[in-house]
Amino acid sequence: MVLKRAEWPHQDEFAIAVATKVANYGAYVVLPEFGEKEGFIHISEVSSTWVRNIRNHIHENQRVVIKVLKVDTEKRHIDCSLRRVSAEAKRTKNNEWKRAQKAEKLLELIAKENSMTLDQVYEKIGWPIEDVFGEIYKGLERASDGDVEVFEEVVATKKLRKQVADLAKQRIEIPSVEIDGEMTITVLGSEGIEVIKKALSKGLLEGKKHEKSTTEIYTLGSPRYKLRIVSPDYQEAEEILTDVLGLITKTIESDSGNISFIRK
């Protein structure tokens, strides 16, 4: 089902819509996030190019991302646009929809455990999580990666907070990002190998300061070495890469060596 907290969408908001009827002059849709409220996409808002056959762009039962043009709460009608949705807006909204679906599945389990309706669970724990984290699923990810303490500011009973946190730990897997690259390192002289070993060891120790991320360095055959960072957060991965590579570079160059790095 996937619920939105607001009863009606706002103008210029992107929303999920499902086509219920397609005619030559436009398409009728419902917005499942807003209690199946009805909307309409005029044929002029279907595509930025000439529409020869509207069904080449939208057909019955198709789920699409629309932009809300106008909301008439008295007539209970929403004017929508398909052509004003960029590829980036479509991708972002579909990702938000998928995350909301995952969050709702977990809330359904909470409802079953407590003999409550889904609407009641949203009111008692879902919306309070959204108040703190901006998105229910984001709060669930934080609980999965941490513990019930992350819900300290969530206005809900201790029992519900613990139930949700425990389920999040069981069912939500934190996605990871991986960045890597290839270092080419040369240090002249009889001590060159030892200098490289020392530099790489320092780099690994620096990476290990981040408990939730992993840093790997291995040889591809001298003078080439692979540096890989795996982290649950892209920004943290970038920061680790900068710190590790910076320390290795400083150590190598302090012994008159040379290092280059190519991002893969």
DRENDO-1510 file (C-alpha; in Angstrom, 1 decimal, always signed):
<recs>
REC; n; res; u; v; w
REC; 1; MET; +0.0; +0.0; +0.0 .
REC; 2; VAL; +2.7; +2.5; +1.1 .
REC; 3; LEU; +1.2; +5.5; +2.9 .
REC; 4; LYS; +2.1; +9.1; +2.8 .
REC; 5; ARG; +1.5; +11.2; +5.9 .
REC; 6; ALA; -0.2; +14.0; +4.1 .
REC; 7; GLU; -3.8; +13.5; +2.8 .
REC; 8; TRP; -3.1; +15.3; -0.4 .
REC; 9; PRO; +0.1; +15.8; -2.5 .
REC; 10; HIS; +1.6; +19.2; -2.9 .
REC; 11; GLN; +1.9; +21.1; -6.2 .
REC; 12; ASP; +5.2; +20.2; -7.9 .
REC; 13; GLU; +5.6; +17.1; -5.8 .
REC; 14; PHE; +6.6; +13.9; -7.6 .
REC; 15; ALA; +4.3; +10.9; -6.8 .
REC; 16; ILE; +3.6; +7.3; -7.8 .
REC; 17; ALA; +0.6; +6.9; -10.0 .
REC; 18; VAL; -1.2; +3.8; -11.6 .
REC; 19; ALA; -3.1; +4.2; -14.8 .
REC; 20; THR; -6.7; +3.0; -14.5 .
REC; 21; LYS; -8.1; +4.2; -17.9 .
REC; 22; VAL; -6.3; +5.5; -21.0 .
REC; 23; ALA; -8.2; +7.5; -23.6 .
REC; 24; ASN; -7.2; +9.4; -26.7 .
REC; 25; TYR; -7.3; +12.7; -24.8 .
REC; 26; GLY; -5.3; +11.6; -21.7 .
REC; 27; ALA; -5.0; +9.0; -18.9 .
REC; 28; TYR; -6.8; +8.6; -15.6 .
REC; 29; VAL; -4.7; +7.5; -12.7 .
REC; 30; VAL; -4.8; +6.8; -9.0 .
REC; 31; LEU; -2.2; +7.8; -6.5 .
REC; 32; PRO; -1.7; +4.9; -4.1 .
REC; 33; GLU; +0.4; +6.9; -1.6 .
REC; 34; PHE; -2.6; +9.2; -1.1 .
REC; 35; GLY; -5.4; +6.7; -0.5 .
REC; 36; GLU; -6.0; +6.0; -4.2 .
REC; 37; LYS; -7.0; +9.6; -4.9 .
REC; 38; GLU; -7.8; +10.2; -8.6 .
REC; 39; GLY; -5.7; +12.2; -11.0 .
REC; 40; PHE; -5.6; +12.9; -14.7 .
REC; 41; ILE; -2.8; +13.3; -17.2 .
REC; 42; HIS; -3.9; +15.4; -20.2 .
REC; 43; ILE; -2.5; +14.2; -23.5 .
REC; 44; SER; -0.5; +17.5; -23.7 .
REC; 45; GLU; +1.3; +16.4; -20.5 .
REC; 46; VAL; +2.1; +12.9; -21.6 .
REC; 47; SER; +5.2; +13.6; -23.6 .
REC; 48; SER; +7.3; +16.5; -24.8 .
REC; 49; THR; +7.2; +15.1; -28.3 .
REC; 50; TRP; +4.1; +14.6; -30.5 .
REC; 51; VAL; +1.9; +11.8; -29.2 .
REC; 52; ARG; +0.7; +9.7; -32.1 .
REC; 53; ASN; -0.5; +6.8; -29.9 .
REC; 54; ILE; -0.9; +7.6; -26.2 .
REC; 55; ARG; -0.6; +3.9; -25.3 .
REC; 56; ASN; +3.0; +4.0; -26.5 .
REC; 57; HIS; +3.6; +6.2; -23.5 .
REC; 58; ILE; +1.2; +4.9; -20.9 .
REC; 59; HIS; -1.2; +2.0; -20.6 .
REC; 60; GLU; -3.7; +0.6; -18.1 .
REC; 61; ASN; -2.3; -0.8; -14.9 .
REC; 62; GLN; +1.1; +0.8; -15.6 .
REC; 63; ARG; +2.9; +2.3; -12.6 .
REC; 64; VAL; +4.5; +5.7; -13.4 .
REC; 65; VAL; +6.1; +8.7; -11.7 .
REC; 66; ILE; +4.1; +11.9; -12.2 .
REC; 67; LYS; +4.6; +15.5; -11.3 .
REC; 68; VAL; +1.6; +17.1; -9.5 .
REC; 69; LEU; +0.5; +20.2; -11.4 .
REC; 70; LYS; -2.7; +21.2; -9.5 .
REC; 71; VAL; -4.7; +19.9; -6.5 .
REC; 72; ASP; -8.4; +20.6; -6.2 .
REC; 73; THR; -9.4; +19.2; -2.8 .
REC; 74; GLU; -13.1; +20.3; -3.3 .
REC; 75; LYS; -13.5; +18.3; -6.5 .
REC; 76; ARG; -11.1; +15.7; -5.1 .
REC; 77; HIS; -9.0; +15.8; -8.3 .
REC; 78; ILE; -5.3; +16.1; -9.2 .
REC; 79; ASP; -3.9; +17.3; -12.5 .
REC; 80; CYS; -0.7; +15.4; -13.3 .
REC; 81; SER; +2.1; +15.5; -15.8 .
REC; 82; LEU; +4.2; +12.7; -17.2 .
REC; 83; ARG; +6.4; +14.7; -19.5 .
REC; 84; ARG; +7.7; +17.0; -16.7 .
REC; 85; VAL; +9.4; +14.2; -14.9 .
REC; 86; SER; +13.1; +14.0; -15.6 .
REC; 87; ALA; +15.0; +10.7; -15.6 .
REC; 88; GLU; +16.7; +11.7; -12.3 .
REC; 89; ALA; +13.4; +12.6; -10.7 .
REC; 90; LYS; +12.0; +9.3; -11.8 .
REC; 91; ARG; +14.9; +7.3; -10.5 .
REC; 92; THR; +14.8; +9.2; -7.1 .
REC; 93; LYS; +11.1; +8.7; -6.7 .
REC; 94; ASN; +11.2; +5.0; -7.6 .
REC; 95; ASN; +14.0; +4.5; -5.1 .
REC; 96; GLU; +12.0; +6.3; -2.4 .
REC; 97; TRP; +9.0; +4.1; -3.2 .
REC; 98; LYS; +11.0; +0.9; -2.9 .
REC; 99; ARG; +12.4; +2.0; +0.4 .
REC; 100; ALA; +8.9; +3.0; +1.7 .
REC; 101; GLN; +7.6; -0.5; +0.6 .
REC; 102; LYS; +10.4; -2.2; +2.7 .
REC; 103; ALA; +9.6; +0.0; +5.7 .
REC; 104; GLU; +5.9; -0.8; +5.4 .
REC; 105; LYS; +6.6; -4.6; +5.3 .
REC; 106; LEU; +8.4; -4.3; +8.6 .
REC; 107; LEU; +5.6; -2.2; +10.1 .
REC; 108; GLU; +3.1; -4.8; +9.0 .
REC; 109; LEU; +5.0; -7.3; +11.1 .
REC; 110; ILE; +4.9; -5.0; +14.1 .
REC; 111; ALA; +1.1; -4.6; +13.6 .
REC; 112; LYS; +0.7; -8.3; +13.6 .
REC; 113; GLU; +2.7; -8.8; +16.7 .
REC; 114; ASN; +0.7; -6.2; +18.6 .
REC; 115; SER; -2.8; -7.0; +17.1 .
REC; 116; MET; -2.9; -3.4; +15.7 .
REC; 117; THR; -3.9; -2.1; +12.3 .
REC; 118; LEU; -1.2; -0.8; +10.0 .
REC; 119; ASP; -2.6; +2.7; +10.4 .
REC; 120; GLN; -2.2; +2.5; +14.1 .
REC; 121; VAL; +1.4; +1.4; +13.8 .
REC; 122; TYR; +2.2; +4.3; +11.5 .
REC; 123; GLU; +0.7; +6.7; +14.0 .
REC; 124; LYS; +2.4; +5.1; +17.1 .
REC; 125; ILE; +5.9; +4.5; +15.7 .
REC; 126; GLY; +6.1; +5.1; +11.9 .
REC; 127; TRP; +5.5; +8.8; +11.8 .
REC; 128; PRO; +7.5; +9.4; +15.0 .
REC; 129; ILE; +10.5; +7.7; +13.3 .
REC; 130; GLU; +9.9; +9.9; +10.2 .
REC; 131; ASP; +9.9; +13.0; +12.5 .
REC; 132; VAL; +13.4; +12.2; +13.7 .
REC; 133; PHE; +15.1; +10.8; +10.6 .
REC; 134; GLY; +13.1; +12.4; +7.8 .
REC; 135; GLU; +12.3; +9.0; +6.4 .
REC; 136; ILE; +11.1; +5.8; +8.1 .
REC; 137; TYR; +13.4; +3.5; +6.2 .
REC; 138; LYS; +16.4; +5.7; +7.1 .
REC; 139; GLY; +15.6; +5.3; +10.7 .
REC; 140; LEU; +15.3; +1.5; +10.3 .
REC; 141; GLU; +18.7; +1.5; +8.6 .
REC; 142; ARG; +20.2; +3.4; +11.6 .
REC; 143; ALA; +18.6; +0.9; +14.0 .
REC; 144; SER; +20.0; -2.0; +11.9 .
REC; 145; ASP; +23.4; -0.6; +12.0 .
REC; 146; GLY; +23.2; +0.5; +15.7 .
REC; 147; ASP; +20.7; -0.5; +18.4 .
REC; 148; VAL; +17.5; +0.7; +20.0 .
REC; 149; GLU; +19.4; +3.7; +21.4 .
REC; 150; VAL; +19.1; +5.4; +17.9 .
REC; 151; PHE; +15.4; +5.7; +18.6 .
REC; 152; GLU; +16.0; +7.7; +21.9 .
REC; 153; GLU; +14.3; +10.8; +20.4 .
REC; 154; VAL; +11.4; +8.9; +18.8 .
REC; 155; VAL; +8.2; +9.6; +20.6 .
REC; 156; ALA; +6.9; +6.1; +21.1 .
REC; 157; THR; +6.7; +3.4; +23.8 .
REC; 158; LYS; +9.9; +1.6; +24.8 .
REC; 159; LYS; +8.2; -1.7; +23.8 .
REC; 160; LEU; +7.5; -0.5; +20.2 .
REC; 161; ARG; +10.9; +1.1; +19.8 .
REC; 162; LYS; +12.6; -2.1; +20.9 .
REC; 163; GLN; +10.4; -4.3; +18.7 .
REC; 164; VAL; +11.1; -2.1; +15.6 .
REC; 165; ALA; +14.9; -2.0; +16.4 .
REC; 166; ASP; +15.1; -5.7; +16.8 .
REC; 167; LEU; +13.3; -6.4; +13.6 .
REC; 168; ALA; +15.4; -3.9; +11.7 .
REC; 169; LYS; +18.6; -5.7; +12.9 .
REC; 170; GLN; +17.1; -9.0; +11.7 .
REC; 171; ARG; +15.7; -8.0; +8.4 .
REC; 172; ILE; +17.5; -4.9; +7.0 .
REC; 173; GLU; +20.9; -5.3; +5.5 .
REC; 174; ILE; +22.9; -2.1; +5.2 .
REC; 175; PRO; +24.2; -1.7; +1.6 .
REC; 176; SER; +27.9; -1.1; +1.1 .
REC; 177; VAL; +29.9; +0.9; -1.4 .
REC; 178; GLU; +33.2; -0.1; -2.8 .
REC; 179; ILE; +35.9; +2.1; -4.2 .
REC; 180; ASP; +39.3; +1.0; -5.4 .
REC; 181; GLY; +42.3; +2.0; -7.4 .
REC; 182; GLU; +45.7; +1.0; -8.4 .
REC; 183; MET; +48.9; +2.4; -6.9 .
REC; 184; THR; +52.2; +2.3; -8.7 .
REC; 185; ILE; +55.1; +2.7; -6.2 .
REC; 186; THR; +58.8; +2.8; -6.8 .
REC; 187; VAL; +61.5; +3.5; -4.2 .
REC; 188; LEU; +65.1; +3.2; -5.4 .
REC; 189; GLY; +67.9; +1.7; -3.3 .
REC; 190; SER; +68.5; -1.4; -1.3 .
REC; 191; GLU; +65.9; -0.3; +1.3 .
REC; 192; GLY; +63.2; +0.3; -1.3 .
REC; 193; ILE; +61.1; -2.8; -0.5 .
REC; 194; GLU; +61.2; -2.1; +3.2 .
REC; 195; VAL; +60.0; +1.5; +2.7 .
REC; 196; ILE; +57.1; +0.3; +0.6 .
REC; 197; LYS; +56.1; -2.3; +3.2 .
REC; 198; LYS; +56.3; +0.4; +5.9 .
REC; 199; ALA; +54.1; +2.7; +3.9 .
REC; 200; LEU; +51.5; +0.1; +3.1 .
REC; 201; SER; +51.4; -1.1; +6.7 .
REC; 202; LYS; +50.7; +2.5; +7.9 .
REC; 203; GLY; +48.0; +2.8; +5.3 .
REC; 204; LEU; +46.3; -0.4; +6.6 .
REC; 205; LEU; +46.5; +0.8; +10.2 .
REC; 206; GLU; +44.9; +4.1; +9.2 .
REC; 207; GLY; +42.1; +2.2; +7.5 .
REC; 208; LYS; +41.5; +0.0; +10.5 .
REC; 209; LYS; +40.5; +3.1; +12.6 .
REC; 210; HIS; +37.1; +2.8; +10.9 .
REC; 211; GLU; +35.5; -0.2; +12.4 .
REC; 212; LYS; +32.5; -0.4; +10.1 .
REC; 213; SER; +34.7; -0.2; +6.9 .
REC; 214; THR; +37.4; -2.4; +5.6 .
REC; 215; THR; +40.6; -1.4; +3.9 .
REC; 216; GLU; +42.5; -3.9; +1.7 .
REC; 217; ILE; +45.9; -3.5; +0.0 .
REC; 218; TYR; +47.5; -6.3; -2.0 .
REC; 219; THR; +50.1; -6.6; -4.7 .
REC; 220; LEU; +49.3; -6.9; -8.4 .
REC; 221; GLY; +53.0; -7.6; -9.1 .
REC; 222; SER; +55.6; -5.0; -8.2 .
REC; 223; PRO; +55.4; -2.0; -8.6 .
REC; 224; ARG; +51.6; -2.2; -8.8 .
REC; 225; TYR; +49.3; -2.5; -5.7 .
REC; 226; LYS; +45.6; -2.6; -5.3 .
REC; 227; LEU; +43.9; -0.3; -2.7 .
REC; 228; ARG; +40.2; -1.2; -1.9 .
REC; 229; ILE; +37.8; +0.5; +0.5 .
REC; 230; VAL; +34.4; -1.1; +1.4 .
REC; 231; SER; +32.1; +1.0; +3.6 .
REC; 232; PRO; +28.4; +1.4; +4.4 .
REC; 233; ASP; +28.7; +5.0; +3.5 .
REC; 234; TYR; +30.1; +6.6; +0.3 .
REC; 235; GLN; +31.3; +9.8; +2.0 .
REC; 236; GLU; +33.1; +7.8; +4.6 .
REC; 237; ALA; +34.7; +5.5; +2.0 .
REC; 238; GLU; +36.0; +8.6; +0.2 .
REC; 239; GLU; +37.4; +10.1; +3.4 .
REC; 240; ILE; +39.2; +6.8; +4.2 .
REC; 241; LEU; +40.6; +6.6; +0.7 .
REC; 242; THR; +41.9; +10.1; +1.1 .
REC; 243; ASP; +43.5; +9.5; +4.5 .
REC; 244; VAL; +45.0; +6.1; +3.6 .
REC; 245; LEU; +46.4; +7.2; +0.2 .
REC; 246; GLY; +47.7; +10.5; +1.8 .
REC; 247; LEU; +49.6; +8.6; +4.5 .
REC; 248; ILE; +51.1; +6.1; +2.1 .
REC; 249; THR; +52.1; +9.0; -0.3 .
REC; 250; LYS; +53.7; +11.0; +2.5 .
REC; 251; THR; +55.7; +8.0; +3.7 .
REC; 252; ILE; +56.9; +7.0; +0.2 .
REC; 253; GLU; +57.8; +10.6; -0.8 .
REC; 254; SER; +59.7; +11.2; +2.4 .
REC; 255; ASP; +62.1; +8.5; +1.3 .
REC; 256; SER; +62.4; +9.9; -2.1 .
REC; 257; GLY; +60.1; +7.4; -3.7 .
REC; 258; ASN; +57.4; +7.9; -6.3 .
REC; 259; ILE; +53.7; +7.0; -6.2 .
REC; 260; SER; +50.8; +7.4; -8.6 .
REC; 261; PHE; +47.2; +6.4; -8.1 .
REC; 262; ILE; +44.6; +5.5; -10.8 .
REC; 263; ARG; +41.0; +5.3; -9.6 .
REC; 264; LYS; +39.1; +2.3; -11.0 .
</recs>
